């Protein structure tokens, strides 16, 4: 039978292929055997949504010294949007940076929403600076993590994920028992089936139940959900898994089986909140109650501080006055003892107030209102050592300024790092001259952050305190924002070299 040209060609191809295969088998005979397990898809990495995974991999695989330029090229060509970069930054961090302790290198995740807040509030020409700074900061944290233990989030144990109707109960039980593996499976089920509000309600209280990691747990809760609100709930699962794992960080034996000073305020407040009247949110704002609680916080124990709040609420005082006192005392701690610990009193108050505002259950709100003062007494550290210091929120007096225009702002920021107390007095004077001046000060402070900021605390603190200015009662705002100078950047500090690199990448 004669063969068609196509058939003859196909036979020649098969014959040559078989010959090559036989030759190949001879060459491969000396190589290690491949197991059936190794032929399965790689499951070490967490599965991400297909539209965001390539951007996450770009951030992962591009060397730090080239990342800003690579991202800048894609932004200029329209292949990458702000929203996509923000989502990828959050996801690459939770998947690749060890969240225990909740701080240190993990600030690359904690700072993403703070950088976003700075971007949103900035003028157009500066809007990319915080996000590009955060990209570089992630690569620094990634290098540290690789050097330490090269942590990566493992895939979910799908066989342990509870069905939808059991996910909430399973997650709450696992978190109460500090059971890491059970919590990881349960929160995956929760992320897939529950509403944003339902999940946030659980995490809002969990973030503030213990004082480990000096408030970073509460900060991670607030920033995670705020980031998800911006990037979309479809990215929730890996973020919530990382969050649950971080919240279960502890020292020593299981906290559910012992009585630690770090857990006691929460356990006591679970009972204490029952004494708060049903109509507790309808009270009056009273300046004398703010002053009284502020004085209490200077010397009280955690239990005494929470009891004082209960007494004020039972006496018809608005919970806003309790938060006002908390905001003021956090700032006073920073004035009296500038540094990392006091700084986190400010950022923790910001995070807990966000949870208070965003949650829907009264019980959660009451617990948060009692937890903040308890936390603040733990931030206080050594009351005797601070007693001799003159810095008190109610003692700041306005100082003379040469003008009320740009010259005054330039003077404040030029001398800010030399004499913080004098700078606070000048800011108070500047803000009291005109209600619009506070906004001008805030804008100037944020611009100094973009130009001079070098670490996550610069962004976390600045974003928190400038946001809280509008959350403090009006009569207290000027003194509150004046105290912020104790951790703001001044004009005499060197510019961050990333500013020019970012502008060049986008130029």
Beta strands, then each sheet from edge to edge (+ up, - down):
end
